[in-house]
Amino acid sequence: MVEALQIAVEARVVAMLAARLISTRSDELATGTGTDCVVIAAPDAAPAHAYCGKHTRLGELIGRASLRACTRALAARGN
């Protein structure tokens, strides 16, 4: 679960950097916001996967989903 969380957060950082958002505190590129929240939802049962790393299919899917969601959210912020 920790690895899944890390992959999701790293994807969010990629989306933030791609959007070139500037931090209001440091005037540098922002990697997140003070209101960011990441949740990993999983059934309370025997795991279907014992490991979720960056070099696994599950890790790739989590990263892609997080990146896509964050990219879409950042694109919609101006609407």
Backbone hydrogen bonds, N-H to C=O, Kabsch-Sander energy under -0.5 kcal/mol:
donor,donor_aa,acceptor,acceptor_aa,energy
5,L,1,M,-2.3
6,Q,2,V,-2.5
7,I,3,E,-2.4
8,A,4,A,-2.2
9,V,5,L,-2.4
10,E,6,Q,-2.5
11,A,7,I,-2.1
12,R,8,A,-1.9
13,V,9,V,-2.2
14,V,10,E,-2.0
15,A,11,A,-2.2
16,M,12,R,-2.5
17,L,13,V,-2.7
18,A,14,V,-2.5
19,A,15,A,-1.8
20,R,16,M,-0.6
20,R,17,L,-0.8
21,L,16,M,-1.3
23,S,28,E,-3.6
27,D,23,S,-1.5
30,A,21,L,-3.2
36,D,33,T,-1.3
41,A,39,V,-0.6
42,A,40,I,-0.5
45,A,43,P,-1.6
56,T,53,G,-1.4
60,E,56,T,-2.2
61,L,57,R,-2.4
62,I,58,L,-2.4
63,G,59,G,-2.5
64,R,60,E,-2.6
65,A,61,L,-2.5
66,S,62,I,-2.5
67,L,63,G,-2.6
68,R,64,R,-2.6
69,A,65,A,-2.5
70,C,66,S,-2.7
71,T,67,L,-2.5
72,R,68,R,-2.4
73,A,69,A,-2.3
74,L,70,C,-2.6
75,A,71,T,-2.0
76,A,72,R,-1.7
77,R,73,A,-0.7
77,R,74,L,-0.6
78,G,75,A,-0.6
79,N,76,A,-1.8
